[in-house]
């Protein structure tokens, strides 16, 4: 995906806005188009194969918003991604191809953005030529107080990238290395050691753990998954699912005094006579949110259509100046639909709160089983007891704890425990037989998950096994090697 330069973006004296960014990296995806140098917000690597242990949000380079620093960081990143560019060689900078990858470049962008923030706090001059060696060292000393030596070493490397590429950077004089004769590790006082930071698990612990994990996968998994499927198919009494936002919208439209606000004039992308969706959202939710009708959200577009149909039927609209409606103070926040459903369920003396058995050797023994309780109350899995609103979550849990003080209102259950144990067994088993890093194991377990189940049991030669795929050493034909490891299959 390409994007034009922003209006306030500065032009580079070395690189053109139309130059592609990631064409020199291995793993190009056929038919995919990547960003160009002129894109100023970020460079998503949509045209480069992403490793299994990297989320999409991290597979890109981000840039600061301030125009001067934005151009500076983009130029440094472009130099790292194109170390054999003609402009570098013309300036006397000769580097081997493929010296830095995307992740190294993205880290450099982050550290240079940190340098920008520090320079603003210290009121440093914009001209790097006026900086002395002590100034660069002061920045490194500040980072040393905030992070580990291994990270400080990367910060030093980012500063050195800025200095190395200074001859081709716009409005930046040629800079000298403030730490001549020292490596980045020496500057950061980062000590390398062959010792493992995490102690090895003793064999007398590891092998019983592995055998127990395989027992869960090979012997217990069919019964655990069958019980899970049976419980999911059971009808559970309760109200039909309805989101708080949709319920609020319907209540607002049902109010005879509701009038839809329209734009009084053209403003940005908003046209005169169209619905003022931001103000309508504030009115419908009593000031709780302004994105009820967000166009970037599928549900937001659906709610917009609902309002337009209602407006066509009633014709109740008003065109006037955009003013912020006045609402009740946040302290007088109303109960949501989910809150009311929970309170009604707890008031029913026939409803018992599921709790974890007290004899379990776990920290949550005797505590409410929040996942099972949500299923009972709302007829479907829900995160109402672990939502993003900390205050609301604590309030709901407090209501449950107050009722659960009565032992006659609780019932011990281990629903969900066996599923968690099976999930942990899969994790241990994949870790043992693949030796993958933690982030890679998480990605592989997600690939192994069945669309409607926890994990898929695949048979090979009549035996149960877990199977996943992981690409390693994948480089383009222009690189030094190109290979793909065959499927990893773990069987006992």
C-alpha positions as CSV (number, residue, x, y, z in Angstrom):
1,X,0.0,0.0,0.0
2,X,1.4,3.4,-1.0
3,X,0.5,6.7,0.5
4,X,1.5,10.3,-0.6
5,X,3.6,12.5,1.5
6,X,1.7,14.6,4.1
7,X,1.3,18.3,3.3
8,X,3.7,19.4,6.0
9,X,6.3,16.7,5.1
10,X,9.8,18.0,4.2
11,X,11.5,16.9,1.0
12,X,14.7,15.0,1.1
13,X,17.7,16.3,-0.7
14,X,18.9,12.8,-1.3
15,X,16.0,10.4,-1.8
16,X,12.9,10.8,-3.9
17,X,9.4,10.3,-2.5
18,X,8.6,7.6,-5.1
19,X,11.5,5.3,-4.2
20,X,10.2,2.0,-2.8
21,X,11.3,1.1,0.7
22,X,11.5,-2.7,1.1
23,X,12.6,-3.9,-2.3
24,X,16.1,-4.9,-1.2
25,X,14.8,-7.2,1.6
26,X,14.4,-10.9,1.2
27,X,11.1,-12.7,1.4
28,X,9.2,-10.5,-1.1
29,X,5.5,-11.4,-1.5
30,X,4.5,-11.7,-5.2
31,X,2.0,-9.0,-6.2
32,X,2.2,-7.1,-2.9
33,X,3.2,-3.4,-3.0
34,X,5.1,-1.8,-0.2
35,X,5.3,1.8,0.9
36,X,7.5,4.5,-0.7
37,X,9.9,6.9,0.9
38,X,7.3,9.7,0.8
39,X,5.0,8.0,3.3
40,X,5.6,9.9,6.6
41,X,3.5,8.1,9.2
42,X,4.9,4.6,9.1
43,X,6.2,2.0,6.6
44,X,4.2,-1.2,7.0
45,X,6.1,-4.2,5.5
46,X,3.0,-5.7,3.8
47,X,5.1,-6.9,0.8
48,X,7.7,-8.8,2.9
49,X,7.1,-12.2,4.5
50,X,6.5,-11.9,8.3
51,X,8.1,-14.3,10.7
52,X,5.7,-16.4,12.8
53,X,6.8,-14.8,16.0
54,X,6.2,-11.2,14.9
55,X,2.8,-9.6,15.1
56,X,1.6,-7.5,12.2
57,X,1.7,-4.3,14.3
58,X,5.4,-4.8,14.9
59,X,6.3,-5.5,11.3
60,X,6.8,-1.9,10.3
61,X,8.8,1.3,10.9
62,X,7.2,4.2,12.8
63,X,8.2,7.8,12.6
64,X,7.9,10.9,14.8
65,X,5.3,13.5,13.8
66,X,7.6,16.6,14.0
67,X,8.6,17.3,10.3
68,X,12.4,17.8,10.8
69,X,12.8,14.7,12.9
70,X,10.4,12.8,10.7
71,X,12.5,13.3,7.6
72,X,15.7,12.6,9.6
73,X,14.5,9.2,10.9
74,X,13.1,8.3,7.5
75,X,16.4,9.0,5.8
76,X,18.4,7.0,8.3
77,X,15.9,4.1,8.0
78,X,16.1,4.2,4.2
79,X,19.9,4.1,4.3
80,X,19.8,1.0,6.6
81,X,17.3,-0.7,4.2
82,X,19.4,0.2,1.1
83,X,23.1,0.1,2.3
84,X,24.3,-0.1,-1.4
85,X,22.3,2.9,-2.6
86,X,24.1,5.0,-5.2
87,X,23.7,8.1,-3.0
88,X,25.6,6.4,-0.2
89,X,28.4,5.2,-2.4
90,X,28.7,8.7,-4.0
91,X,29.2,10.0,-0.5
92,X,31.9,7.5,0.2
93,X,29.8,5.1,2.3
94,X,30.4,1.6,1.2
95,X,28.5,-1.1,3.0
96,X,27.7,-4.8,2.3
97,X,24.2,-5.6,0.9
98,X,21.6,-6.8,3.4
99,X,23.6,-5.6,6.4
100,X,20.4,-4.7,8.4
101,X,16.9,-6.2,8.4
102,X,13.5,-4.7,9.1
103,X,13.5,-5.4,12.8
104,X,16.9,-3.7,13.3
105,X,15.7,-0.7,11.3
106,X,12.5,-0.5,13.3
107,X,14.4,-0.5,16.5
108,X,16.7,2.2,15.3
109,X,13.7,4.4,14.4
110,X,12.3,3.9,17.9
111,X,15.6,4.9,19.6
112,X,16.0,7.9,17.4
113,X,12.5,9.0,18.4
114,X,13.7,8.6,22.0
115,X,16.7,10.8,21.1
116,X,14.3,13.5,19.7
117,X,12.3,13.5,23.0
118,X,15.4,13.8,25.1
119,X,16.8,16.6,22.9
120,X,13.6,18.6,23.3
121,X,13.6,18.1,27.1
122,X,17.2,19.3,27.3
123,X,16.7,22.2,24.9
124,X,19.4,20.9,22.6
125,X,20.2,22.8,19.4
126,X,18.6,21.5,16.2
127,X,22.1,21.6,14.5
128,X,23.9,18.4,15.4
129,X,27.1,20.1,14.4
130,X,26.8,22.1,17.7
131,X,26.6,18.9,19.8
132,X,29.7,17.8,21.6
133,X,30.8,14.3,22.6
134,X,29.6,15.0,26.1
135,X,26.1,15.7,24.8
136,X,25.9,12.3,23.1
137,X,27.2,10.7,26.2
138,X,24.7,12.5,28.4
139,X,21.9,10.9,26.3
140,X,23.4,7.4,26.6
141,X,23.8,8.0,30.4
142,X,20.1,8.9,30.6
143,X,19.1,5.7,28.8
144,X,21.4,3.7,31.0
145,X,19.4,4.7,34.0
146,X,16.2,3.6,32.4
147,X,17.0,0.3,30.7
148,X,19.3,-2.7,30.6
149,X,22.9,-2.6,29.1
150,X,21.8,-4.8,26.2
151,X,19.2,-2.2,25.1
152,X,21.6,0.7,25.7
153,X,24.0,-1.0,23.2
154,X,21.2,-0.8,20.6
155,X,20.8,2.9,21.5
156,X,24.5,3.5,20.9
157,X,24.2,1.7,17.5
158,X,21.2,3.9,16.5
159,X,23.3,7.1,17.3
160,X,26.2,5.7,15.3
161,X,23.8,5.0,12.3
162,X,22.8,8.7,12.5
163,X,26.5,9.7,12.5
164,X,27.5,7.2,9.7
165,X,24.8,8.4,7.3
166,X,25.2,12.1,8.2
167,X,26.9,13.0,4.8
168,X,23.6,12.1,3.0
169,X,21.1,13.4,5.5
170,X,19.2,16.6,4.7
171,X,20.5,19.7,6.5
172,X,22.8,17.6,8.7
173,X,26.6,18.3,8.7
174,X,29.1,15.5,8.6
175,X,29.4,14.2,12.2
176,X,32.3,12.5,14.0
177,X,32.0,9.4,16.2
178,X,31.9,10.6,19.8
179,X,33.4,7.2,21.0
180,X,36.3,6.5,18.6
181,X,38.0,3.2,19.2
182,X,35.1,1.8,21.3
183,X,32.5,-0.7,20.3
184,X,28.8,-0.1,21.0
185,X,29.0,-2.8,23.8
186,X,31.9,-1.1,25.4
187,X,30.1,2.3,25.4
188,X,27.0,0.7,26.9
189,X,29.1,-1.3,29.3
190,X,27.2,-4.4,28.1
191,X,29.1,-7.5,29.2
192,X,28.7,-10.6,27.0
193,X,28.6,-14.0,28.8
194,X,28.1,-17.6,27.7
195,X,26.0,-18.4,30.8
196,X,22.3,-18.9,30.3
197,X,20.1,-16.2,32.0
198,X,17.5,-18.9,32.8
199,X,18.6,-22.0,34.7
200,X,18.0,-25.4,33.0
201,X,15.2,-27.6,34.3
202,X,16.7,-30.6,36.1
203,X,16.0,-34.0,34.3
204,X,14.2,-35.4,37.4
205,X,11.6,-32.6,36.9
206,X,11.6,-32.3,33.1
207,X,11.0,-35.9,32.0
208,X,8.0,-36.5,34.4
209,X,6.6,-33.2,33.2
210,X,6.9,-34.2,29.6
211,X,5.3,-37.7,30.2
212,X,2.4,-36.0,32.1
213,X,1.9,-33.5,29.3
214,X,1.7,-36.3,26.7
215,X,-0.7,-38.2,28.9
216,X,-3.1,-35.2,28.8
217,X,-2.7,-35.0,25.0
218,X,-2.9,-38.7,24.2
219,X,-5.3,-40.1,26.9
220,X,-7.3,-37.3,28.4
221,X,-7.8,-34.9,25.5
222,X,-10.7,-36.8,23.8
223,X,-12.8,-36.8,27.0
224,X,-11.9,-33.2,27.9
225,X,-12.9,-31.9,24.4
226,X,-16.0,-34.0,24.3
227,X,-17.1,-32.6,27.7
228,X,-16.4,-29.1,26.4
229,X,-18.5,-29.6,23.3
230,X,-21.3,-31.1,25.3
231,X,-21.4,-28.1,27.7
232,X,-21.3,-25.7,24.8
233,X,-24.3,-27.3,23.2
234,X,-26.4,-27.2,26.4
235,X,-29.1,-24.5,26.4
236,X,-28.6,-21.9,29.1
237,X,-31.4,-19.7,30.2
238,X,-31.0,-16.0,30.1
239,X,-31.7,-12.9,28.0
240,X,-30.7,-12.8,24.3
241,X,-27.3,-11.2,23.8
242,X,-27.4,-7.5,23.1
243,X,-24.6,-5.0,23.2
244,X,-24.8,-2.0,25.5
245,X,-24.2,0.4,22.6
246,X,-27.1,-1.0,20.5
247,X,-29.4,-1.0,23.5
248,X,-28.6,2.7,24.2
249,X,-29.1,3.6,20.6
250,X,-32.6,2.0,20.5
251,X,-33.6,3.7,23.8
252,X,-32.4,7.1,22.4
253,X,-34.4,6.6,19.1
254,X,-37.5,5.5,21.1
255,X,-37.4,8.8,23.0
256,X,-40.1,11.2,21.5
257,X,-37.8,14.2,22.1
258,X,-34.9,12.8,20.1
259,X,-33.8,15.0,17.1
260,X,-30.9,14.0,14.9
261,X,-28.2,16.8,14.6
262,X,-27.1,17.8,11.1
263,X,-24.0,19.7,10.0
264,X,-24.7,23.4,9.5
265,X,-21.7,23.9,7.1
266,X,-19.0,22.0,5.3
267,X,-16.1,21.2,7.6
268,X,-13.3,18.8,6.6
269,X,-14.9,15.7,5.1
270,X,-18.3,16.5,6.8
271,X,-20.8,18.0,4.3
272,X,-23.6,20.5,5.1
273,X,-26.9,18.7,5.8
274,X,-25.3,15.4,6.6
275,X,-25.7,13.8,10.1
276,X,-23.2,15.1,12.6
277,X,-22.2,11.6,13.8
278,X,-19.9,12.7,16.5
279,X,-22.5,14.9,18.2
280,X,-25.2,12.2,17.6
281,X,-23.0,9.7,19.4
282,X,-22.5,11.9,22.4
283,X,-26.3,12.5,22.5
284,X,-27.2,8.8,22.2
285,X,-24.7,7.7,24.9
286,X,-25.2,10.6,27.3
287,X,-21.6,11.7,26.6
288,X,-20.0,8.3,27.2
289,X,-18.4,8.0,23.8
290,X,-18.1,9.9,20.5
291,X,-17.3,6.9,18.3
292,X,-20.7,5.0,18.4
293,X,-21.0,5.6,14.7
294,X,-17.4,5.2,13.7
295,X,-17.1,4.6,10.0
296,X,-14.0,2.4,10.4
297,X,-16.1,-0.1,12.4
298,X,-18.6,-2.5,10.9
299,X,-21.0,-2.1,13.8
300,X,-20.6,1.7,13.5
301,X,-21.6,1.6,9.8
302,X,-24.6,-0.6,10.7
303,X,-25.7,1.9,13.4
304,X,-25.4,4.7,10.9
305,X,-27.8,2.9,8.6
306,X,-30.2,2.4,11.4
307,X,-30.2,6.1,12.2
308,X,-30.7,7.0,8.5
309,X,-33.6,4.7,8.2
310,X,-35.1,6.2,11.4
311,X,-34.5,9.7,10.1
312,X,-36.3,8.9,6.7
313,X,-39.3,7.5,8.6
314,X,-39.6,10.4,11.2
315,X,-37.9,13.4,9.6
316,X,-36.9,14.6,13.0
317,X,-33.6,16.5,12.5
318,X,-32.1,19.8,13.4
319,X,-29.5,22.0,11.6
320,X,-27.6,24.3,13.9
321,X,-24.1,25.2,15.2
322,X,-22.1,22.4,16.6
323,X,-22.1,22.7,20.4
324,X,-20.9,20.3,23.0
325,X,-24.0,18.9,24.7
326,X,-24.1,19.0,28.5
327,X,-24.3,15.7,30.3
328,X,-24.5,14.4,33.8
329,X,-21.1,14.2,35.6
330,X,-19.1,11.0,35.1
331,X,-19.7,10.1,38.8
332,X,-23.4,9.7,38.0
333,X,-22.7,7.0,35.5
334,X,-25.7,4.8,34.8
335,X,-25.8,1.0,35.1
336,X,-25.3,-0.7,31.7
337,X,-27.5,-3.5,30.3
338,X,-24.9,-6.1,31.4
339,X,-24.9,-4.7,34.9
340,X,-28.6,-4.9,35.2
341,X,-28.6,-8.5,33.9
342,X,-26.0,-9.5,36.5
343,X,-27.8,-7.8,39.4
344,X,-31.1,-9.6,38.4
345,X,-29.3,-12.9,38.2
346,X,-27.7,-12.5,41.6
347,X,-31.0,-11.4,43.2
348,X,-32.5,-14.8,42.2
349,X,-31.9,-17.1,45.2
350,X,-32.1,-20.1,42.9
351,X,-28.9,-19.1,41.0
352,X,-25.7,-20.6,42.4
353,X,-22.3,-18.9,41.9
354,X,-19.7,-21.4,40.5
355,X,-16.5,-21.4,42.5
356,X,-13.2,-23.3,42.2
357,X,-13.0,-26.2,44.7
358,X,-11.2,-25.2,47.9
359,X,-9.0,-28.3,47.8
360,X,-7.3,-27.3,44.6
361,X,-3.6,-26.4,45.1
362,X,-3.9,-23.1,43.3
363,X,-4.0,-19.5,44.2
364,X,-7.6,-19.1,43.1
365,X,-9.0,-22.0,45.1
366,X,-12.4,-21.0,46.5
367,X,-12.7,-18.0,44.2
368,X,-15.6,-17.5,41.7
369,X,-15.1,-19.2,38.4
370,X,-15.5,-16.0,36.3
371,X,-15.6,-17.7,32.9
372,X,-18.3,-20.2,33.9
373,X,-20.3,-17.5,35.8
374,X,-20.3,-15.3,32.6
375,X,-21.6,-18.2,30.6
376,X,-24.4,-18.8,33.1
377,X,-25.4,-15.2,33.4
378,X,-25.2,-14.1,29.7
379,X,-25.8,-17.4,27.9
380,X,-22.4,-17.1,26.1
381,X,-18.7,-16.6,26.8
382,X,-18.1,-13.0,27.9
383,X,-15.3,-10.9,29.4
384,X,-17.5,-8.8,31.6
385,X,-15.4,-9.7,34.6
386,X,-12.1,-8.8,32.9
387,X,-13.0,-5.9,30.7
388,X,-10.9,-2.9,29.9
389,X,-12.8,-0.7,32.3
390,X,-11.1,-1.5,35.6
391,X,-13.6,0.3,37.8
392,X,-16.6,-1.4,36.2
393,X,-14.9,-4.8,36.4
394,X,-14.1,-4.4,40.1
395,X,-17.7,-3.2,40.8
396,X,-19.2,-6.4,39.1
397,X,-16.8,-8.6,41.0
398,X,-17.7,-6.9,44.3
399,X,-21.4,-7.7,43.7
400,X,-20.5,-11.3,43.1
401,X,-18.3,-11.6,46.2
402,X,-21.0,-10.1,48.4
403,X,-23.4,-12.8,47.4
404,X,-20.8,-15.5,47.5
405,X,-20.3,-14.9,51.2
406,X,-23.3,-17.0,51.7
407,X,-22.1,-20.7,51.3
408,X,-25.7,-21.6,50.3
409,X,-25.3,-19.4,47.2
410,X,-22.1,-21.1,45.8
411,X,-21.4,-24.4,44.1
412,X,-17.9,-26.0,43.6
413,X,-17.0,-26.6,39.9
414,X,-13.9,-27.4,38.0
415,X,-15.3,-26.5,34.6
416,X,-12.5,-25.0,32.5
417,X,-9.7,-26.3,34.6
418,X,-9.1,-29.4,32.5
419,X,-9.1,-27.2,29.4
420,X,-6.4,-25.0,30.8
421,X,-4.4,-28.1,31.8
422,X,-4.7,-29.4,28.3
423,X,-3.6,-26.1,26.8
424,X,-0.6,-26.1,29.2
425,X,0.2,-29.6,28.2
426,X,0.2,-28.7,24.5
427,X,2.5,-25.8,25.2
428,X,5.0,-27.9,27.2
429,X,5.0,-30.7,24.6
430,X,5.6,-28.3,21.7
431,X,8.4,-26.6,23.7
432,X,10.1,-29.9,24.4
433,X,10.1,-31.4,20.9
434,X,10.7,-28.3,18.8
435,X,13.1,-26.2,21.0
436,X,11.4,-23.1,19.6
437,X,11.5,-19.7,21.3
438,X,8.6,-18.7,23.5
439,X,7.1,-16.3,20.9
440,X,7.4,-18.9,18.2
441,X,5.6,-21.5,20.3
442,X,2.7,-19.2,20.8
443,X,2.4,-18.7,17.1
444,X,2.6,-22.4,16.4
445,X,-0.1,-23.2,19.0
446,X,-2.4,-20.7,17.4
447,X,-1.8,-22.4,14.0
448,X,-2.6,-25.8,15.5
449,X,-5.9,-24.6,17.0
450,X,-9.1,-25.9,15.5
451,X,-11.6,-23.3,14.4
452,X,-14.1,-24.6,17.0
453,X,-11.8,-26.4,19.5
454,X,-8.8,-26.0,21.7
455,X,-6.5,-28.2,19.7
456,X,-6.6,-30.7,16.9
457,X,-5.3,-34.2,17.4
458,X,-3.7,-35.4,14.2
459,X,-2.8,-39.1,13.8
460,X,0.3,-40.4,12.1
461,X,0.8,-44.1,11.8
462,X,-2.0,-44.8,14.3
463,X,-0.4,-42.6,17.0
464,X,-1.5,-39.2,18.2
465,X,0.7,-36.3,17.3
466,X,0.8,-32.5,17.2
467,X,2.0,-30.8,14.0
468,X,3.0,-27.3,13.0
469,X,5.0,-25.5,10.4
470,X,7.8,-23.0,10.9
471,X,9.9,-21.3,8.2
472,X,13.5,-20.7,9.0
473,X,16.4,-19.2,7.0
474,X,13.9,-18.0,4.4
475,X,15.7,-15.7,2.0
476,X,15.1,-14.6,-1.5
477,X,17.0,-16.0,-4.5
478,X,19.2,-13.0,-4.3
479,X,20.4,-13.8,-0.8
480,X,23.0,-16.2,0.3
481,X,20.6,-19.1,0.8
482,X,17.0,-20.1,0.2
483,X,15.6,-23.1,2.1
484,X,12.5,-24.1,4.0
485,X,12.5,-26.5,6.9
486,X,9.9,-29.3,6.3
487,X,6.9,-29.7,8.6
488,X,7.8,-30.3,12.2
489,X,5.8,-33.4,13.4
490,X,5.9,-34.4,17.0
491,X,4.9,-38.0,17.8
492,X,5.4,-40.5,20.5
